[in-house]
Structures are given as C-alpha cells and as structure tokens.
Amino acid sequence: MEQLSKEEQFIIEKLKENDGSLNYRKLQDLCAEEFEGVRLILKKLKEKGFVDYEGIIPGFSAEIKLMK
C-alpha cells in the first residue's frame, strides 16, 4: 500500500466514519482543527485513486467519495 501522510490518513478515516462520502464543506470543518490545505490534500488523494469528486479541485458543494 502506498505511504500516506498523516493528513491523508485523517481524511480517509473521516470518510470511512461517514459511509465513504462527505460534502467538502463538512470535511473541511472536520479537518480545520487538525490542519489546513484540505483542497490540496484531496487533489493528491484523487491522483492516487483514493477519493473521487467532480473537477480537478473540489468546490464548496462537491461531494467527496472514498474509492478504495
């Protein structure tokens, strides 16, 4: 399995806790106390095939879905 950063692991865990899908705004709120740069981390996770959402960078209304 590919090495994931602490932030990437945190996002994946939050998605798992919410049945594999979260609205971007809700996910950003969950991550706010832990770290910044959620969009960039999601972009990296999408490139690695762990999550999917519409577009290249998620918008505020995007639905983030766990793929693996």
CORZI-V146867 format. One record per helix or strand. SS is the DSSP state (H for helix, E for strand). FROM is the first residue (numbers start at 1). TO is the last residue. If there is no record, write none. Layout:
# CORZI-V146867
ss->SS from->FROM to->TO
ss->SS from->FROM to->TO
This chain:
# CORZI-V146867
ss->H from->6 to->17
ss->E from->21 to->23
ss->H from->24 to->31
ss->H from->38 to->48
ss->E from->51 to->52
ss->E from->63 to->66
